[in-house]
């Protein structure tokens, strides 16, 4: 699926078993997401750069209640397992969750 995403420049369902079946392109339906959404992206992420995440993900969400946070100097894995994630990222997530109980 990841190779297919690189080749086709979009993240979509990939059917190894049935090449004739038209894949479901997730990004074509982001507007259908209406629940509150928190989106974080790292400014040093070389896999899913923050500008791309904001433009092609966050801004297309159908949710009226959405929050975008660009984590300065964070790479792709840093947001979850970086040495400062516990003190800099997790509190942002926790505060957002508390505000959306």
LINSUL-V537088 format. One line per field, one symbol per residue. phi: phi as a letter, one per 20 degrees, with the letter a starting at -180 (. if undefined). psi: psi as a letter, one per 30 degrees, with the letter a starting at -180 (. if undefined). A space follows every 10 residues. Layout:
phi: ???
psi: ???
//
This chain:
phi: .ffffffdla ebfcdffcfe fffeegffcg feedfgcdcd befdfeecfg ffgffdcgfe fefedbcdce efmdegegfe cffdgfedeg fffffffffd f
psi: eeeeeeeghl klkkjefiff kkljjeffgf ffjflkkkkk kkfgjfeile eeeeefdeff kfkfjkkkjj jkgkaefeee glfgeefeee eeeeeeeefh .
//
